[in-house]
Amino acid sequence: MKEFTANNDSIVNTDNVVWMTTGTTHVARAEEWPIMPTEWVHAMLKPWNFFDQTPTLDLPEEK
C-alpha cells in the first residue's frame, strides 16, 4: 500500500485512526443451528520504533 505513504505526509499533531475489520470468516454448518458458536478474535497494537531510544535511561536513581 505504498500509495498511501508515497508523498511522506507528516502525522505530527494529527488524529491517526486504525480500523480493524473482522468477521465473515465463519460459514455456518447445519449442525450449529440454532445455537451458533462464538469465534474469538484477539488483536494487539504494539508500537514499533516509537522512541529513538529506551525512555527508561533517564529515570532518576531509586533511593
PDB file with one MODEL, atoms N, CA, C and O in Angstrom:
MODEL        1
ATOM      1  N   MET A   1       0.816  -1.187   0.000  1.00  0.00           N
ATOM      2  CA  MET A   1       0.000   0.000   0.000  1.00  0.00           C
ATOM      3  C   MET A   1       0.863   1.256   0.000  1.00  0.00           C
ATOM      4  O   MET A   1       0.579   2.206   0.730  1.00  0.00           O
ATOM      5  N   LYS A   2       1.876   1.266  -0.785  1.00  0.00           N
ATOM      6  CA  LYS A   2       2.795   2.393  -0.805  1.00  0.00           C
ATOM      7  C   LYS A   2       2.151   3.676  -1.318  1.00  0.00           C
ATOM      8  O   LYS A   2       2.695   4.759  -1.103  1.00  0.00           O
ATOM      9  N   GLU A   3       1.008   3.582  -1.988  1.00  0.00           N
ATOM     10  CA  GLU A   3       0.368   4.801  -2.490  1.00  0.00           C
ATOM     11  C   GLU A   3      -0.123   5.699  -1.349  1.00  0.00           C
ATOM     12  O   GLU A   3      -0.304   6.901  -1.545  1.00  0.00           O
ATOM     13  N   PHE A   4      -0.340   5.124  -0.159  1.00  0.00           N
ATOM     14  CA  PHE A   4      -0.793   5.914   0.978  1.00  0.00           C
ATOM     15  C   PHE A   4       0.347   6.655   1.666  1.00  0.00           C
ATOM     16  O   PHE A   4       0.102   7.611   2.402  1.00  0.00           O
ATOM     17  N   THR A   5       1.561   6.241   1.445  1.00  0.00           N
ATOM     18  CA  THR A   5       2.707   6.884   2.090  1.00  0.00           C
ATOM     19  C   THR A   5       3.683   7.493   1.095  1.00  0.00           C
ATOM     20  O   THR A   5       4.744   7.975   1.493  1.00  0.00           O
ATOM     21  N   ALA A   6       3.355   7.482  -0.161  1.00  0.00           N
ATOM     22  CA  ALA A   6       4.282   7.920  -1.202  1.00  0.00           C
ATOM     23  C   ALA A   6       4.678   9.387  -1.072  1.00  0.00           C
ATOM     24  O   ALA A   6       5.823   9.734  -1.361  1.00  0.00           O
ATOM     25  N   ASN A   7       3.758  10.260  -0.644  1.00  0.00           N
ATOM     26  CA  ASN A   7       4.096  11.680  -0.552  1.00  0.00           C
ATOM     27  C   ASN A   7       4.665  12.063   0.809  1.00  0.00           C
ATOM     28  O   ASN A   7       4.962  13.237   1.035  1.00  0.00           O
ATOM     29  N   ASN A   8       4.826  11.107   1.721  1.00  0.00           N
ATOM     30  CA  ASN A   8       5.512  11.308   3.004  1.00  0.00           C
ATOM     31  C   ASN A   8       4.899  12.431   3.833  1.00  0.00           C
ATOM     32  O   ASN A   8       5.629  13.257   4.380  1.00  0.00           O
ATOM     33  N   ASP A   9       3.567  12.477   3.936  1.00  0.00           N
ATOM     34  CA  ASP A   9       2.882  13.477   4.760  1.00  0.00           C
ATOM     35  C   ASP A   9       3.244  13.310   6.225  1.00  0.00           C
ATOM     36  O   ASP A   9       3.448  12.193   6.700  1.00  0.00           O
ATOM     37  N   SER A  10       3.321  14.415   6.933  1.00  0.00           N
ATOM     38  CA  SER A  10       3.619  14.379   8.360  1.00  0.00           C
ATOM     39  C   SER A  10       2.392  13.916   9.137  1.00  0.00           C
ATOM     40  O   SER A  10       1.268  14.275   8.786  1.00  0.00           O
ATOM     41  N   ILE A  11       2.592  13.130  10.182  1.00  0.00           N
ATOM     42  CA  ILE A  11       1.490  12.709  11.048  1.00  0.00           C
ATOM     43  C   ILE A  11       1.573  13.374  12.418  1.00  0.00           C
ATOM     44  O   ILE A  11       0.851  12.998  13.341  1.00  0.00           O
ATOM     45  N   VAL A  12       2.447  14.355  12.543  1.00  0.00           N
ATOM     46  CA  VAL A  12       2.591  15.089  13.799  1.00  0.00           C
ATOM     47  C   VAL A  12       1.346  15.936  14.026  1.00  0.00           C
ATOM     48  O   VAL A  12       0.881  16.628  13.119  1.00  0.00           O
ATOM     49  N   ASN A  13       0.808  15.876  15.247  1.00  0.00           N
ATOM     50  CA  ASN A  13      -0.393  16.632  15.643  1.00  0.00           C
ATOM     51  C   ASN A  13      -1.599  16.326  14.759  1.00  0.00           C
ATOM     52  O   ASN A  13      -2.373  17.225  14.429  1.00  0.00           O
ATOM     53  N   THR A  14      -1.756  15.085  14.382  1.00  0.00           N
ATOM     54  CA  THR A  14      -2.925  14.653  13.624  1.00  0.00           C
ATOM     55  C   THR A  14      -3.606  13.514  14.370  1.00  0.00           C
ATOM     56  O   THR A  14      -2.986  12.848  15.198  1.00  0.00           O
ATOM     57  N   ASP A  15      -4.862  13.298  14.078  1.00  0.00           N
ATOM     58  CA  ASP A  15      -5.595  12.175  14.648  1.00  0.00           C
ATOM     59  C   ASP A  15      -5.405  10.977  13.733  1.00  0.00           C
ATOM     60  O   ASP A  15      -5.901  10.959  12.607  1.00  0.00           O
ATOM     61  N   ASN A  16      -4.688   9.985  14.220  1.00  0.00           N
ATOM     62  CA  ASN A  16      -4.426   8.779  13.439  1.00  0.00           C
ATOM     63  C   ASN A  16      -5.413   7.699  13.864  1.00  0.00           C
ATOM     64  O   ASN A  16      -5.555   7.419  15.055  1.00  0.00           O
ATOM     65  N   VAL A  17      -6.090   7.099  12.907  1.00  0.00           N
ATOM     66  CA  VAL A  17      -7.136   6.119  13.183  1.00  0.00           C
ATOM     67  C   VAL A  17      -6.798   4.819  12.468  1.00  0.00           C
ATOM     68  O   VAL A  17      -6.401   4.819  11.303  1.00  0.00           O
ATOM     69  N   VAL A  18      -6.963   3.715  13.183  1.00  0.00           N
ATOM     70  CA  VAL A  18      -6.772   2.394  12.592  1.00  0.00           C
ATOM     71  C   VAL A  18      -8.084   1.635  12.734  1.00  0.00           C
ATOM     72  O   VAL A  18      -8.639   1.547  13.830  1.00  0.00           O
ATOM     73  N   TRP A  19      -8.574   1.094  11.643  1.00  0.00           N
ATOM     74  CA  TRP A  19      -9.796   0.299  11.662  1.00  0.00           C
ATOM     75  C   TRP A  19      -9.432  -1.162  11.448  1.00  0.00           C
ATOM     76  O   TRP A  19      -8.753  -1.513  10.483  1.00  0.00           O
ATOM     77  N   MET A  20      -9.891  -2.004  12.361  1.00  0.00           N
ATOM     78  CA  MET A  20      -9.679  -3.434  12.202  1.00  0.00           C
ATOM     79  C   MET A  20     -11.026  -4.069  11.881  1.00  0.00           C
ATOM     80  O   MET A  20     -11.965  -3.980  12.673  1.00  0.00           O
ATOM     81  N   THR A  21     -11.116  -4.691  10.755  1.00  0.00           N
ATOM     82  CA  THR A  21     -12.362  -5.309  10.321  1.00  0.00           C
ATOM     83  C   THR A  21     -12.253  -6.815  10.501  1.00  0.00           C
ATOM     84  O   THR A  21     -11.308  -7.441  10.020  1.00  0.00           O
ATOM     85  N   THR A  22     -13.220  -7.390  11.194  1.00  0.00           N
ATOM     86  CA  THR A  22     -13.247  -8.835  11.385  1.00  0.00           C
ATOM     87  C   THR A  22     -14.619  -9.347  10.964  1.00  0.00           C
ATOM     88  O   THR A  22     -15.558  -8.577  10.763  1.00  0.00           O
ATOM     89  N   GLY A  23     -14.704 -10.621  10.842  1.00  0.00           N
ATOM     90  CA  GLY A  23     -15.988 -11.227  10.520  1.00  0.00           C
ATOM     91  C   GLY A  23     -15.994 -11.844   9.142  1.00  0.00           C
ATOM     92  O   GLY A  23     -14.983 -11.846   8.439  1.00  0.00           O
ATOM     93  N   THR A  24     -17.100 -12.347   8.778  1.00  0.00           N
ATOM     94  CA  THR A  24     -17.369 -13.014   7.502  1.00  0.00           C
ATOM     95  C   THR A  24     -16.396 -14.146   7.201  1.00  0.00           C
ATOM     96  O   THR A  24     -16.168 -14.480   6.038  1.00  0.00           O
ATOM     97  N   THR A  25     -15.821 -14.737   8.246  1.00  0.00           N
ATOM     98  CA  THR A  25     -14.908 -15.861   8.016  1.00  0.00           C
ATOM     99  C   THR A  25     -15.525 -17.175   8.466  1.00  0.00           C
ATOM    100  O   THR A  25     -14.955 -18.240   8.226  1.00  0.00           O
ATOM    101  N   HIS A  26     -16.684 -17.113   9.115  1.00  0.00           N
ATOM    102  CA  HIS A  26     -17.304 -18.321   9.632  1.00  0.00           C
ATOM    103  C   HIS A  26     -18.492 -18.702   8.755  1.00  0.00           C
ATOM    104  O   HIS A  26     -19.462 -17.953   8.646  1.00  0.00           O
ATOM    105  N   VAL A  27     -18.406 -19.848   8.145  1.00  0.00           N
ATOM    106  CA  VAL A  27     -19.522 -20.367   7.351  1.00  0.00           C
ATOM    107  C   VAL A  27     -20.296 -21.330   8.237  1.00  0.00           C
ATOM    108  O   VAL A  27     -19.766 -22.346   8.689  1.00  0.00           O
ATOM    109  N   ALA A  28     -21.548 -20.996   8.475  1.00  0.00           N
ATOM    110  CA  ALA A  28     -22.369 -21.810   9.379  1.00  0.00           C
ATOM    111  C   ALA A  28     -22.628 -23.194   8.801  1.00  0.00           C
ATOM    112  O   ALA A  28     -22.828 -23.355   7.597  1.00  0.00           O
ATOM    113  N   ARG A  29     -22.619 -24.199   9.692  1.00  0.00           N
ATOM    114  CA  ARG A  29     -22.936 -25.576   9.308  1.00  0.00           C
ATOM    115  C   ARG A  29     -24.309 -25.924   9.855  1.00  0.00           C
ATOM    116  O   ARG A  29     -24.756 -25.313  10.826  1.00  0.00           O
ATOM    117  N   ALA A  30     -24.974 -26.872   9.265  1.00  0.00           N
ATOM    118  CA  ALA A  30     -26.311 -27.275   9.713  1.00  0.00           C
ATOM    119  C   ALA A  30     -26.286 -27.751  11.164  1.00  0.00           C
ATOM    120  O   ALA A  30     -27.257 -27.559  11.895  1.00  0.00           O
ATOM    121  N   GLU A  31     -25.180 -28.372  11.586  1.00  0.00           N
ATOM    122  CA  GLU A  31     -25.075 -28.902  12.947  1.00  0.00           C
ATOM    123  C   GLU A  31     -25.044 -27.787  13.993  1.00  0.00           C
ATOM    124  O   GLU A  31     -25.318 -28.046  15.165  1.00  0.00           O
ATOM    125  N   GLU A  32     -24.722 -26.573  13.605  1.00  0.00           N
ATOM    126  CA  GLU A  32     -24.579 -25.472  14.558  1.00  0.00           C
ATOM    127  C   GLU A  32     -25.879 -24.699  14.780  1.00  0.00           C
ATOM    128  O   GLU A  32     -25.967 -23.913  15.723  1.00  0.00           O
ATOM    129  N   TRP A  33     -26.864 -24.901  13.951  1.00  0.00           N
ATOM    130  CA  TRP A  33     -28.103 -24.143  14.055  1.00  0.00           C
ATOM    131  C   TRP A  33     -29.015 -24.756  15.089  1.00  0.00           C
ATOM    132  O   TRP A  33     -29.113 -25.983  15.096  1.00  0.00           O
ATOM    133  N   PRO A  34     -29.691 -24.041  15.960  1.00  0.00           N
ATOM    134  CA  PRO A  34     -29.820 -22.593  16.088  1.00  0.00           C
ATOM    135  C   PRO A  34     -28.817 -21.976  17.070  1.00  0.00           C
ATOM    136  O   PRO A  34     -28.828 -20.762  17.275  1.00  0.00           O
ATOM    137  N   ILE A  35     -27.970 -22.776  17.663  1.00  0.00           N
ATOM    138  CA  ILE A  35     -27.005 -22.236  18.630  1.00  0.00           C
ATOM    139  C   ILE A  35     -25.661 -22.092  17.927  1.00  0.00           C
ATOM    140  O   ILE A  35     -24.938 -23.068  17.729  1.00  0.00           O
ATOM    141  N   MET A  36     -25.345 -20.862  17.555  1.00  0.00           N
ATOM    142  CA  MET A  36     -24.130 -20.611  16.787  1.00  0.00           C
ATOM    143  C   MET A  36     -22.938 -20.447  17.737  1.00  0.00           C
ATOM    144  O   MET A  36     -23.051 -19.778  18.764  1.00  0.00           O
ATOM    145  N   PRO A  37     -21.817 -21.048  17.402  1.00  0.00           N
ATOM    146  CA  PRO A  37     -20.637 -20.892  18.252  1.00  0.00           C
ATOM    147  C   PRO A  37     -20.038 -19.484  18.106  1.00  0.00           C
ATOM    148  O   PRO A  37     -20.283 -18.779  17.127  1.00  0.00           O
ATOM    149  N   THR A  38     -19.269 -19.114  19.086  1.00  0.00           N
ATOM    150  CA  THR A  38     -18.603 -17.813  19.070  1.00  0.00           C
ATOM    151  C   THR A  38     -17.153 -18.002  18.668  1.00  0.00           C
ATOM    152  O   THR A  38     -16.468 -18.887  19.181  1.00  0.00           O
ATOM    153  N   GLU A  39     -16.692 -17.180  17.761  1.00  0.00           N
ATOM    154  CA  GLU A  39     -15.285 -17.202  17.382  1.00  0.00           C
ATOM    155  C   GLU A  39     -14.628 -15.955  17.967  1.00  0.00           C
ATOM    156  O   GLU A  39     -15.072 -14.834  17.718  1.00  0.00           O
ATOM    157  N   TRP A  40     -13.573 -16.158  18.743  1.00  0.00           N
ATOM    158  CA  TRP A  40     -12.883 -15.050  19.387  1.00  0.00           C
ATOM    159  C   TRP A  40     -11.779 -14.524  18.476  1.00  0.00           C
ATOM    160  O   TRP A  40     -11.070 -15.290  17.823  1.00  0.00           O
ATOM    161  N   VAL A  41     -11.653 -13.227  18.449  1.00  0.00           N
ATOM    162  CA  VAL A  41     -10.597 -12.570  17.686  1.00  0.00           C
ATOM    163  C   VAL A  41      -9.759 -11.765  18.663  1.00  0.00           C
ATOM    164  O   VAL A  41     -10.292 -10.965  19.433  1.00  0.00           O
ATOM    165  N   HIS A  42      -8.456 -11.973  18.633  1.00  0.00           N
ATOM    166  CA  HIS A  42      -7.550 -11.228  19.510  1.00  0.00           C
ATOM    167  C   HIS A  42      -6.652 -10.353  18.647  1.00  0.00           C
ATOM    168  O   HIS A  42      -6.162 -10.775  17.600  1.00  0.00           O
ATOM    169  N   ALA A  43      -6.452  -9.148  19.103  1.00  0.00           N
ATOM    170  CA  ALA A  43      -5.567  -8.233  18.390  1.00  0.00           C
ATOM    171  C   ALA A  43      -4.738  -7.466  19.408  1.00  0.00           C
ATOM    172  O   ALA A  43      -5.211  -7.149  20.499  1.00  0.00           O
ATOM    173  N   MET A  44      -3.511  -7.176  19.044  1.00  0.00           N
ATOM    174  CA  MET A  44      -2.645  -6.396  19.921  1.00  0.00           C
ATOM    175  C   MET A  44      -1.972  -5.311  19.080  1.00  0.00           C
ATOM    176  O   MET A  44      -1.385  -5.585  18.034  1.00  0.00           O
ATOM    177  N   LEU A  45      -2.073  -4.085  19.563  1.00  0.00           N
ATOM    178  CA  LEU A  45      -1.388  -2.979  18.912  1.00  0.00           C
ATOM    179  C   LEU A  45      -0.090  -2.742  19.665  1.00  0.00           C
ATOM    180  O   LEU A  45      -0.103  -2.464  20.864  1.00  0.00           O
ATOM    181  N   LYS A  46       1.011  -2.851  18.975  1.00  0.00           N
ATOM    182  CA  LYS A  46       2.314  -2.731  19.611  1.00  0.00           C
ATOM    183  C   LYS A  46       3.151  -1.734  18.815  1.00  0.00           C
ATOM    184  O   LYS A  46       3.383  -1.935  17.623  1.00  0.00           O
ATOM    185  N   PRO A  47       3.610  -0.655  19.467  1.00  0.00           N
ATOM    186  CA  PRO A  47       4.402   0.330  18.724  1.00  0.00           C
ATOM    187  C   PRO A  47       5.730  -0.253  18.250  1.00  0.00           C
ATOM    188  O   PRO A  47       6.312  -1.122  18.899  1.00  0.00           O
ATOM    189  N   TRP A  48       6.186   0.236  17.125  1.00  0.00           N
ATOM    190  CA  TRP A  48       7.454  -0.219  16.546  1.00  0.00           C
ATOM    191  C   TRP A  48       8.306   1.007  16.276  1.00  0.00           C
ATOM    192  O   TRP A  48       7.925   1.878  15.493  1.00  0.00           O
ATOM    193  N   ASN A  49       9.465   1.072  16.928  1.00  0.00           N
ATOM    194  CA  ASN A  49      10.368   2.227  16.804  1.00  0.00           C
ATOM    195  C   ASN A  49       9.663   3.533  17.144  1.00  0.00           C
ATOM    196  O   ASN A  49       9.834   4.540  16.456  1.00  0.00           O
ATOM    197  N   PHE A  50       8.866   3.506  18.216  1.00  0.00           N
ATOM    198  CA  PHE A  50       8.135   4.688  18.657  1.00  0.00           C
ATOM    199  C   PHE A  50       9.090   5.717  19.256  1.00  0.00           C
ATOM    200  O   PHE A  50       8.926   6.918  19.041  1.00  0.00           O
ATOM    201  N   PHE A  51      10.083   5.250  20.006  1.00  0.00           N
ATOM    202  CA  PHE A  51      11.077   6.128  20.614  1.00  0.00           C
ATOM    203  C   PHE A  51      12.411   5.982  19.895  1.00  0.00           C
ATOM    204  O   PHE A  51      12.686   4.950  19.284  1.00  0.00           O
ATOM    205  N   ASP A  52      13.232   7.016  19.972  1.00  0.00           N
ATOM    206  CA  ASP A  52      14.578   6.947  19.404  1.00  0.00           C
ATOM    207  C   ASP A  52      15.508   6.095  20.257  1.00  0.00           C
ATOM    208  O   ASP A  52      16.467   5.507  19.758  1.00  0.00           O
ATOM    209  N   GLN A  53      15.207   6.038  21.553  1.00  0.00           N
ATOM    210  CA  GLN A  53      15.994   5.235  22.487  1.00  0.00           C
ATOM    211  C   GLN A  53      15.085   4.787  23.624  1.00  0.00           C
ATOM    212  O   GLN A  53      13.925   5.194  23.688  1.00  0.00           O
ATOM    213  N   THR A  54      15.592   3.971  24.501  1.00  0.00           N
ATOM    214  CA  THR A  54      14.803   3.490  25.621  1.00  0.00           C
ATOM    215  C   THR A  54      14.514   4.648  26.578  1.00  0.00           C
ATOM    216  O   THR A  54      15.449   5.262  27.091  1.00  0.00           O
ATOM    217  N   PRO A  55      13.225   4.961  26.831  1.00  0.00           N
ATOM    218  CA  PRO A  55      12.898   6.095  27.697  1.00  0.00           C
ATOM    219  C   PRO A  55      13.295   5.872  29.152  1.00  0.00           C
ATOM    220  O   PRO A  55      13.319   6.826  29.929  1.00  0.00           O
ATOM    221  N   THR A  56      13.606   4.640  29.537  1.00  0.00           N
ATOM    222  CA  THR A  56      13.972   4.378  30.921  1.00  0.00           C
ATOM    223  C   THR A  56      15.411   4.774  31.242  1.00  0.00           C
ATOM    224  O   THR A  56      15.824   4.688  32.398  1.00  0.00           O
ATOM    225  N   LEU A  57      16.170   5.198  30.259  1.00  0.00           N
ATOM    226  CA  LEU A  57      17.560   5.581  30.515  1.00  0.00           C
ATOM    227  C   LEU A  57      17.664   6.844  31.359  1.00  0.00           C
ATOM    228  O   LEU A  57      18.667   7.038  32.047  1.00  0.00           O
ATOM    229  N   ASP A  58      16.653   7.705  31.324  1.00  0.00           N
ATOM    230  CA  ASP A  58      16.710   8.970  32.067  1.00  0.00           C
ATOM    231  C   ASP A  58      15.965   8.930  33.396  1.00  0.00           C
ATOM    232  O   ASP A  58      15.716   9.982  33.984  1.00  0.00           O
ATOM    233  N   LEU A  59      15.609   7.766  33.875  1.00  0.00           N
ATOM    234  CA  LEU A  59      14.917   7.663  35.153  1.00  0.00           C
ATOM    235  C   LEU A  59      15.847   8.036  36.299  1.00  0.00           C
ATOM    236  O   LEU A  59      17.029   7.695  36.267  1.00  0.00           O
ATOM    237  N   PRO A  60      15.327   8.737  37.320  1.00  0.00           N
ATOM    238  CA  PRO A  60      16.168   9.058  38.469  1.00  0.00           C
ATOM    239  C   PRO A  60      16.496   7.787  39.256  1.00  0.00           C
ATOM    240  O   PRO A  60      15.732   6.822  39.246  1.00  0.00           O
ATOM    241  N   GLU A  61      17.613   7.803  39.916  1.00  0.00           N
ATOM    242  CA  GLU A  61      18.021   6.632  40.698  1.00  0.00           C
ATOM    243  C   GLU A  61      17.111   6.482  41.906  1.00  0.00           C
ATOM    244  O   GLU A  61      16.688   7.467  42.513  1.00  0.00           O
ATOM    245  N   GLU A  62      16.821   5.249  42.239  1.00  0.00           N
ATOM    246  CA  GLU A  62      15.969   4.959  43.380  1.00  0.00           C
ATOM    247  C   GLU A  62      16.769   5.103  44.667  1.00  0.00           C
ATOM    248  O   GLU A  62      17.919   4.669  44.743  1.00  0.00           O
ATOM    249  N   LYS A  63      16.159   5.713  45.678  1.00  0.00           N
ATOM    250  CA  LYS A  63      16.856   5.925  46.967  1.00  0.00           C
ATOM    251  C   LYS A  63      16.516   4.856  47.951  1.00  0.00           C
ATOM    252  O   LYS A  63      17.009   4.876  49.079  1.00  0.00           O
TER     253      LYS A  63
ENDMDL
END
